Amino acid sequence: MAIAFESTFRSLPDSLFSPVRPSPVRQPALIRLNEALAEELGLDAHWLGSPEGLAALSGNDVPDAWTPIALAYAGHQFGNFVPRLGDGRAILLGEVVDRAGRRRDIQLKGAGRTPYSRRGDGRAALGPVLREY
């Protein structure tokens, strides 16, 4: 059973996000599944670890109902204000409302190029991503 995502960010002005599709990966594999967090988020841990879940969450077979985006923002970079930055390697799949009623983002890190990737490929090595976890 695929995740029924909401996408409140899509109600914002178009200048604050860009629709994107994750880049496929070869042989996606489950490294770690936090079953307690899946329960808290109201997600089916069995589906998350299934071939269908791995295909969807790796970006290889994103369900049509999902509307992934990369977020745009402004900020300072190298001492200068930059009015248009964004998620260069993060793709927001959507949002879920957890069992406590809190809205939570589900995002892929290192899922490929976005309009904000600059010269990078939008990928991330597994080690640094696991350390962020």
N, CA, C and O atoms as a DFTB+ gen file, in Angstrom:
532 C
 N C O
     1  1       0.849      -1.171       0.000
     2  2       0.000       0.000       0.000
     3  2       0.897       1.237       0.000
     4  3       1.618       1.479       0.968
     5  1       0.858       2.014      -1.069
     6  2       1.678       3.220      -1.178
     7  2       1.231       4.260      -0.150
     8  3       0.098       4.226       0.332
     9  1       2.112       5.157       0.167
    10  2       1.840       6.213       1.136
    11  2       0.919       7.253       0.498
    12  3       1.134       7.663      -0.642
    13  1      -0.099       7.674       1.232
    14  2      -1.007       8.729       0.760
    15  2      -0.445      10.074       1.222
    16  3      -0.778      10.564       2.301
    17  1       0.407      10.657       0.388
    18  2       1.044      11.919       0.747
    19  2       0.116      13.104       0.557
    20  3      -0.753      13.105      -0.315
    21  1       0.321      14.112       1.391
    22  2      -0.237      15.441       1.167
    23  2       0.914      16.293       0.644
    24  3       2.076      15.900       0.742
    25  1       0.593      17.452       0.091
    26  2       1.645      18.325      -0.430
    27  2       1.233      19.783      -0.267
    28  3       0.881      20.449      -1.241
    29  1       1.279      20.275       0.969
    30  2       0.863      21.654       1.231
    31  2       1.809      22.664       0.592
    32  3       1.401      23.787       0.293
    33  1       3.068      22.282       0.380
    34  2       4.014      23.209      -0.247
    35  2       3.562      23.596      -1.654
    36  3       3.880      24.687      -2.128
    37  1       2.830      22.718      -2.318
    38  2       2.371      23.014      -3.683
    39  2       1.313      24.120      -3.709
    40  3       0.983      24.628      -4.780
    41  1       0.779      24.497      -2.547
    42  2      -0.170      25.613      -2.506
    43  2       0.552      26.960      -2.411
    44  3      -0.085      28.012      -2.484
    45  1       1.865      26.930      -2.251
    46  2       2.672      28.151      -2.197
    47  2       2.935      28.670      -3.608
    48  3       2.702      27.950      -4.579
    49  1       3.416      29.904      -3.738
    50  2       3.760      30.412      -5.077
    51  2       4.776      29.505      -5.779
    52  3       5.653      28.928      -5.136
    53  1       4.646      29.387      -7.095
    54  2       5.519      28.516      -7.888
    55  2       6.996      28.847      -7.724
    56  3       7.844      27.980      -7.938
    57  1       7.321      30.074      -7.353
    58  2       8.728      30.464      -7.205
    59  2       9.397      29.794      -6.012
    60  3      10.617      29.875      -5.871
    61  1       8.626      29.131      -5.148
    62  2       9.186      28.523      -3.943
    63  2       9.459      27.026      -4.069
    64  3       9.919      26.403      -3.111
    65  1       9.187      26.447      -5.219
    66  2       9.476      25.029      -5.422
    67  2       9.519      24.731      -6.912
    68  3       9.046      25.514      -7.736
    69  1      10.094      23.588      -7.235
    70  2      10.111      23.102      -8.617
    71  2       9.717      21.635      -8.619
    72  3      10.254      20.858      -7.830
    73  1       8.789      21.236      -9.489
    74  2       8.476      19.810      -9.620
    75  2       9.713      19.069     -10.143
    76  3      10.379      19.545     -11.063
    77  1      10.013      17.932      -9.570
    78  2      11.166      17.123      -9.991
    79  2      10.807      15.649      -9.897
    80  3       9.843      15.272      -9.231
    81  1      11.586      14.830     -10.567
    82  2      11.463      13.379     -10.452
    83  2      12.809      12.852      -9.975
    84  3      13.845      13.272     -10.490
    85  1      12.819      11.947      -9.010
    86  2      14.088      11.356      -8.588
    87  2      14.749      10.600      -9.736
    88  3      14.069      10.071     -10.615
    89  1      16.066      10.555      -9.721
    90  2      16.816       9.768     -10.702
    91  2      16.854       8.320     -10.231
    92  3      17.136       8.065      -9.061
    93  1      16.578       7.376     -11.109
    94  2      16.599       5.962     -10.711
    95  2      17.979       5.520     -10.210
    96  3      19.005       6.099     -10.566
    97  1      17.971       4.495      -9.389
    98  2      19.209       3.894      -8.887
    99  2      19.210       2.411      -9.244
   100  3      18.157       1.795      -9.412
   101  1      20.414       1.852      -9.357
   102  2      20.524       0.415      -9.619
   103  2      20.421      -0.357      -8.314
   104  3      21.035       0.026      -7.318
   105  1      19.686      -1.393      -8.308
   106  2      19.585      -2.342      -7.199
   107  2      19.360      -1.676      -5.839
   108  3      20.214      -1.778      -4.958
   109  1      18.225      -0.996      -5.656
   110  2      17.961      -0.415      -4.338
   111  2      17.870      -1.516      -3.288
   112  3      17.336      -2.596      -3.542
   113  1      18.395      -1.225      -2.118
   114  2      18.389      -2.207      -1.032
   115  2      18.062      -1.502       0.275
   116  3      18.450      -0.353       0.486
   117  1      17.357      -2.188       1.137
   118  2      17.029      -1.657       2.449
   119  2      18.250      -1.799       3.352
   120  3      18.761      -2.903       3.542
   121  1      18.714      -0.686       3.904
   122  2      19.853      -0.696       4.825
   123  2      19.355      -0.731       6.263
   124  3      19.860      -1.494       7.086
   125  1      18.366       0.096       6.558
   126  2      17.862       0.204       7.926
   127  2      16.408       0.651       7.869
   128  3      16.068       1.545       7.094
   129  1      15.557       0.052       8.667
   130  2      14.155       0.452       8.762
   131  2      13.836       0.719      10.229
   132  3      13.923      -0.181      11.065
   133  1      13.471       1.939      10.529
   134  2      13.100       2.329      11.881
   135  2      11.608       2.036      12.050
   136  3      10.761       2.873      11.735
   137  1      11.304       0.857      12.543
   138  2       9.912       0.421      12.651
   139  2       9.125       1.266      13.642
   140  3       7.934       1.503      13.439
   141  1       9.775       1.726      14.716
   142  2       9.081       2.581      15.689
   143  2       8.671       3.903      15.038
   144  3       7.569       4.396      15.279
   145  1       9.544       4.473      14.223
   146  2       9.209       5.717      13.532
   147  2       8.115       5.478      12.491
   148  3       7.209       6.297      12.340
   149  1       8.200       4.361      11.778
   150  2       7.148       4.035      10.805
   151  2       5.795       3.986      11.506
   152  3       4.809       4.521      10.999
   153  1       5.747       3.350      12.661
   154  2       4.506       3.273      13.445
   155  2       4.039       4.672      13.848
   156  3       2.860       5.000      13.711
   157  1       4.958       5.489      14.341
   158  2       4.625       6.858      14.758
   159  2       4.056       7.678      13.597
   160  3       3.152       8.493      13.782
   161  1       4.598       7.449      12.402
   162  2       4.147       8.186      11.222
   163  2       2.902       7.579      10.584
   164  3       2.334       8.149       9.653
   165  1       2.484       6.423      11.087
   166  2       1.315       5.762      10.517
   167  2       1.610       5.064       9.205
   168  3       0.717       4.886       8.377
   169  1       2.872       4.663       9.009
   170  2       3.281       4.000       7.770
   171  2       3.379       2.497       7.987
   172  3       3.703       2.041       9.084
   173  1       3.105       1.746       6.960
   174  2       3.151       0.289       6.991
   175  2       4.597      -0.172       6.806
   176  3       5.127      -0.126       5.696
   177  1       5.232      -0.613       7.883
   178  2       6.637      -1.030       7.831
   179  2       6.838      -2.176       6.844
   180  3       7.872      -2.244       6.179
   181  1       5.866      -3.072       6.742
   182  2       5.988      -4.185       5.793
   183  2       6.065      -3.650       4.365
   184  3       6.902      -4.100       3.582
   185  1       5.193      -2.687       4.016
   186  2       5.222      -2.111       2.667
   187  2       6.534      -1.368       2.431
   188  3       7.108      -1.468       1.347
   189  1       7.019      -0.622       3.431
   190  2       8.264       0.138       3.264
   191  2       9.419      -0.769       2.851
   192  3      10.260      -0.371       2.045
   193  1       9.467      -1.984       3.395
   194  2      10.543      -2.915       3.086
   195  2      10.260      -3.848       1.925
   196  3      11.109      -4.663       1.562
   197  1       9.081      -3.740       1.340
   198  2       8.709      -4.617       0.227
   199  2       9.374      -4.152      -1.068
   200  3       9.839      -3.015      -1.144
   201  1       9.426      -5.017      -2.091
   202  2       9.963      -4.582      -3.389
   203  2       9.240      -3.347      -3.939
   204  3       9.876      -2.459      -4.509
   205  1       7.911      -3.288      -3.770
   206  2       7.146      -2.120      -4.231
   207  2       7.551      -0.862      -3.457
   208  3       7.738       0.204      -4.043
   209  1       7.683      -0.999      -2.145
   210  2       8.091       0.136      -1.316
   211  2       9.490       0.609      -1.648
   212  3       9.736       1.811      -1.747
   213  1      10.424      -0.341      -1.823
   214  2      11.798       0.024      -2.183
   215  2      11.847       0.721      -3.536
   216  3      12.589       1.688      -3.707
   217  1      11.064       0.241      -4.497
   218  2      11.045       0.875      -5.820
   219  2      10.514       2.302      -5.726
   220  3      11.048       3.210      -6.364
   221  1       9.472       2.498      -4.936
   222  2       8.887       3.834      -4.797
   223  2       9.820       4.769      -4.034
   224  3      10.074       5.889      -4.477
   225  1      10.329       4.318      -2.896
   226  2      11.136       5.185      -2.034
   227  2      12.561       5.371      -2.524
   228  3      13.265       6.255      -2.034
   229  1      13.000       4.568      -3.469
   230  2      14.317       4.788      -4.077
   231  2      14.213       5.761      -5.245
   232  3      15.226       6.246      -5.748
   233  1      12.986       6.045      -5.673
   234  2      12.780       6.922      -6.821
   235  2      12.697       6.178      -8.135
   236  3      12.529       6.799      -9.184
   237  1      12.810       4.856      -8.102
   238  2      12.769       4.077      -9.343
   239  2      11.371       3.969      -9.934
   240  3      11.220       3.910     -11.154
   241  1      10.356       3.944      -9.095
   242  2       8.979       3.790      -9.567
   243  2       8.063       4.627      -8.674
   244  3       7.329       4.090      -7.845
   245  1       8.116       5.932      -8.852
   246  2       7.334       6.851      -8.029
   247  2       5.862       6.755      -8.434
   248  3       5.534       6.952      -9.604
   249  1       4.972       6.457      -7.485
   250  2       3.547       6.369      -7.821
   251  2       3.031       7.670      -8.451
   252  3       3.470       8.762      -8.088
   253  1       2.107       7.540      -9.384
   254  2       1.562       8.706     -10.086
   255  2       0.937       9.719      -9.134
   256  3       0.953      10.917      -9.415
   257  1       0.389       9.260      -8.017
   258  2      -0.272      10.165      -7.072
   259  2       0.724      11.042      -6.303
   260  3       0.342      12.067      -5.738
   261  1       1.986      10.642      -6.284
   262  2       2.993      11.440      -5.583
   263  2       3.432      12.589      -6.481
   264  3       3.536      12.421      -7.697
   265  1       3.688      13.743      -5.898
   266  2       4.094      14.925      -6.670
   267  2       5.377      15.500      -6.071
   268  3       5.327      16.528      -5.396
   269  1       6.523      14.858      -6.304
   270  2       7.781      15.286      -5.691
   271  2       8.197      16.689      -6.134
   272  3       7.969      17.097      -7.273
   273  1       8.816      17.414      -5.196
   274  2       9.301      18.763      -5.480
   275  2      10.653      18.989      -4.810
   276  3      11.014      18.297      -3.857
   277  1      11.386      19.963      -5.323
   278  2      12.580      20.495      -4.658
   279  2      12.205      21.896      -4.196
   280  3      11.607      22.665      -4.949
   281  1      12.555      22.223      -2.963
   282  2      12.192      23.514      -2.399
   283  2      13.235      24.568      -2.719
   284  3      14.431      24.282      -2.774
   285  1      12.769      25.788      -2.929
   286  2      13.646      26.934      -3.177
   287  2      13.652      27.815      -1.933
   288  3      12.680      27.850      -1.179
   289  1      14.744      28.513      -1.732
   290  2      14.848      29.437      -0.600
   291  2      15.916      30.471      -0.910
   292  3      16.630      30.352      -1.906
   293  1      16.026      31.475      -0.073
   294  2      17.051      32.509      -0.202
   295  2      17.931      32.454       1.036
   296  3      17.508      31.960       2.082
   297  1      19.151      32.958       0.921
   298  2      20.030      32.972       2.081
   299  2      21.399      33.498       1.729
   300  3      21.651      33.942       0.609
   301  1      22.267      33.441       2.702
   302  2      23.638      33.897       2.495
   303  2      24.529      32.706       2.162
   304  3      24.449      31.653       2.795
   305  1      25.367      32.891       1.171
   306  2      26.308      31.864       0.753
   307  2      27.638      32.548       0.477
   308  3      27.718      33.473      -0.330
   309  1      28.669      32.086       1.150
   310  2      30.012      32.653       0.983
   311  2      30.013      34.159       1.246
   312  3      30.710      34.911       0.565
   313  1      29.226      34.597       2.239
   314  2      29.214      35.996       2.634
   315  2      28.339      36.905       1.800
   316  3      28.309      38.112       2.040
   317  1      27.628      36.365       0.830
   318  2      26.772      37.177      -0.033
   319  2      25.340      36.670       0.018
   320  3      25.096      35.467       0.117
   321  1      24.395      37.605      -0.051
   322  2      22.992      37.214      -0.108
   323  2      22.684      36.668      -1.498
   324  3      23.009      37.290      -2.510
   325  1      22.055      35.500      -1.530
   326  2      21.670      34.869      -2.794
   327  2      20.148      34.702      -2.758
   328  3      19.624      33.959      -1.928
   329  1      19.439      35.394      -3.659
   330  2      17.978      35.368      -3.596
   331  2      17.336      34.060      -4.050
   332  3      16.151      33.843      -3.801
   333  1      18.094      33.183      -4.711
   334  2      17.486      31.934      -5.198
   335  2      18.449      30.776      -4.999
   336  3      19.308      30.505      -5.838
   337  1      18.289      30.109      -3.883
   338  2      18.987      28.855      -3.606
   339  2      17.912      27.771      -3.557
   340  3      16.730      28.052      -3.757
   341  1      18.321      26.551      -3.295
   342  2      17.314      25.506      -3.171
   343  2      17.937      24.164      -2.880
   344  3      19.155      24.033      -2.763
   345  1      17.079      23.169      -2.765
   346  2      17.503      21.804      -2.480
   347  2      18.200      21.231      -3.707
   348  3      17.550      20.872      -4.688
   349  1      19.515      21.150      -3.645
   350  2      20.293      20.671      -4.778
   351  2      20.355      19.166      -4.889
   352  3      20.665      18.639      -5.957
   353  1      20.066      18.458      -3.806
   354  2      20.065      16.999      -3.873
   355  2      19.015      16.378      -2.960
   356  3      19.078      15.187      -2.657
   357  1      18.056      17.179      -2.525
   358  2      16.962      16.673      -1.695
   359  2      15.652      16.841      -2.456
   360  3      15.393      17.883      -3.057
   361  1      14.845      15.809      -2.417
   362  2      13.552      15.832      -3.101
   363  2      12.474      15.477      -2.083
   364  3      12.505      14.411      -1.468
   365  1      11.530      16.386      -1.919
   366  2      10.416      16.181      -1.003
   367  2       9.355      15.340      -1.707
   368  3       8.746      15.779      -2.683
   369  1       9.142      14.124      -1.198
   370  2       8.117      13.256      -1.788
   371  2       6.722      13.711      -1.394
   372  3       5.789      13.644      -2.195
   373  1       6.583      14.174      -0.162
   374  2       5.284      14.613       0.323
   375  2       5.286      14.692       1.831
   376  3       6.329      14.593       2.478
   377  1       4.101      14.871       2.376
   378  2       3.941      15.018       3.814
   379  2       2.927      14.004       4.325
   380  3       1.979      13.638       3.630
   381  1       3.151      13.566       5.550
   382  2       2.177      12.729       6.245
   383  2       1.833      13.419       7.562
   384  3       2.623      14.199       8.092
   385  1       0.664      13.125       8.072
   386  2       0.285      13.600       9.399
   387  2       0.434      12.407      10.329
   388  3      -0.219      11.380      10.146
   389  1       1.305      12.551      11.335
   390  2       1.603      11.416      12.209
   391  2       0.465      11.160      13.195
   392  3      -0.532      11.883      13.212
   393  1       0.624      10.138      14.002
   394  2      -0.434       9.728      14.927
   395  2      -0.752      10.802      15.966
   396  3      -1.839      10.796      16.546
   397  1       0.188      11.727      16.208
   398  2      -0.035      12.821      17.156
   399  2      -0.590      14.069      16.466
   400  3      -0.776      15.102      17.109
   401  1      -0.855      13.976      15.155
   402  2      -1.418      15.099      14.425
   403  2      -0.397      16.084      13.885
   404  3      -0.767      17.148      13.388
   405  1       0.897      15.741      13.976
   406  2       1.951      16.632      13.466
   407  2       2.234      16.308      12.005
   408  3       2.262      15.147      11.598
   409  1       2.442      17.364      11.233
   410  2       2.779      17.207       9.811
   411  2       4.272      16.907       9.703
   412  3       5.094      17.613      10.288
   413  1       4.624      15.852       8.950
   414  2       6.022      15.439       8.785
   415  2       6.349      15.315       7.303
   416  3       5.557      14.788       6.522
   417  1       7.525      15.809       6.928
   418  2       7.998      15.698       5.546
   419  2       8.706      14.370       5.336
   420  3       9.430      13.905       6.217
   421  1       8.504      13.762       4.183
   422  2       9.238      12.570       3.770
   423  2      10.055      12.979       2.550
   424  3       9.510      13.372       1.518
   425  1      11.367      12.876       2.692
   426  2      12.269      13.434       1.695
   427  2      13.343      12.418       1.317
   428  3      13.782      11.624       2.149
   429  1      13.756      12.454       0.065
   430  2      14.892      11.662      -0.400
   431  2      16.118      12.561      -0.433
   432  3      16.042      13.700      -0.895
   433  1      17.239      12.061       0.051
   434  2      18.495      12.815       0.014
   435  2      19.412      12.132      -0.989
   436  3      19.588      10.914      -0.953
   437  1      19.993      12.922      -1.881
   438  2      20.880      12.353      -2.895
   439  2      20.122      11.654      -4.000
   440  3      20.609      10.685      -4.582
   441  1      18.919      12.149      -4.290
   442  2      18.035      11.481      -5.246
   443  2      18.192      11.985      -6.672
   444  3      17.372      11.668      -7.534
   445  1      19.232      12.763      -6.931
   446  2      19.480      13.236      -8.288
   447  2      19.388      14.742      -8.415
   448  3      19.090      15.458      -7.458
   449  1      19.652      15.194      -9.623
   450  2      19.686      16.637      -9.901
   451  2      18.317      17.286      -9.711
   452  3      17.271      16.690      -9.969
   453  1      18.373      18.527      -9.251
   454  2      17.200      19.390      -9.193
   455  2      17.593      20.697      -9.879
   456  3      18.767      20.882     -10.201
   457  1      16.658      21.598     -10.111
   458  2      17.030      22.879     -10.719
   459  2      18.025      23.681      -9.880
   460  3      18.595      24.660     -10.362
   461  1      18.235      23.268      -8.629
   462  2      19.114      24.002      -7.717
   463  2      20.446      23.288      -7.492
   464  3      21.196      23.668      -6.593
   465  1      20.752      22.280      -8.273
   466  2      21.959      21.468      -8.066
   467  2      23.244      22.157      -8.491
   468  3      24.330      21.674      -8.171
   469  1      23.151      23.247      -9.187
   470  2      24.320      23.914      -9.766
   471  2      25.068      22.902     -10.623
   472  3      24.474      22.311     -11.524
   473  1      26.336      22.692     -10.372
   474  2      27.116      21.785     -11.226
   475  2      27.163      20.350     -10.694
   476  3      27.772      19.487     -11.326
   477  1      26.541      20.080      -9.563
   478  2      26.589      18.750      -8.981
   479  2      25.615      17.787      -9.641
   480  3      24.756      18.179     -10.432
   481  1      25.774      16.516      -9.291
   482  2      24.892      15.494      -9.868
   483  2      23.672      15.222      -8.991
   484  3      22.804      14.430      -9.359
   485  1      23.607      15.876      -7.835
   486  2      22.464      15.688      -6.954
   487  2      22.500      14.408      -6.145
   488  3      21.535      14.087      -5.451
   489  1      23.576      13.685      -6.221
   490  2      23.702      12.429      -5.479
   491  2      24.386      12.673      -4.128
   492  3      24.980      13.729      -3.907
   493  1      24.296      11.706      -3.247
   494  2      24.948      11.772      -1.943
   495  2      25.504      10.391      -1.622
   496  3      24.865       9.374      -1.888
   497  1      26.686      10.371      -1.054
   498  2      27.292       9.102      -0.644
   499  2      26.540       8.547       0.566
   500  3      26.021       9.307       1.383
   501  1      26.486       7.237       0.673
   502  2      25.736       6.586       1.740
   503  2      26.268       6.949       3.126
   504  3      25.479       7.203       4.036
   505  1      27.589       6.977       3.304
   506  2      28.173       7.247       4.619
   507  2      27.701       8.555       5.236
   508  3      27.182       8.544       6.352
   509  1      27.863       9.687       4.547
   510  2      27.400      10.951       5.119
   511  2      25.893      10.991       5.381
   512  3      25.448      11.592       6.359
   513  1      25.119      10.360       4.519
   514  2      23.671      10.350       4.720
   515  2      23.324       9.548       5.972
   516  3      22.451       9.953       6.739
   517  1      23.989       8.427       6.187
   518  2      23.741       7.633       7.393
   519  2      24.152       8.396       8.646
   520  3      23.490       8.289       9.678
   521  1      25.236       9.165       8.569
   522  2      25.649       9.963       9.729
   523  2      24.606      11.030      10.050
   524  3      24.393      11.344      11.221
   525  1      23.955      11.590       9.039
   526  2      22.893      12.567       9.283
   527  2      21.692      11.914       9.953
   528  3      20.990      12.559      10.732
   529  1      21.451      10.645       9.658
   530  2      20.331       9.915      10.242
   531  2      20.515       9.823      11.745
   532  3      19.676       9.243      12.435
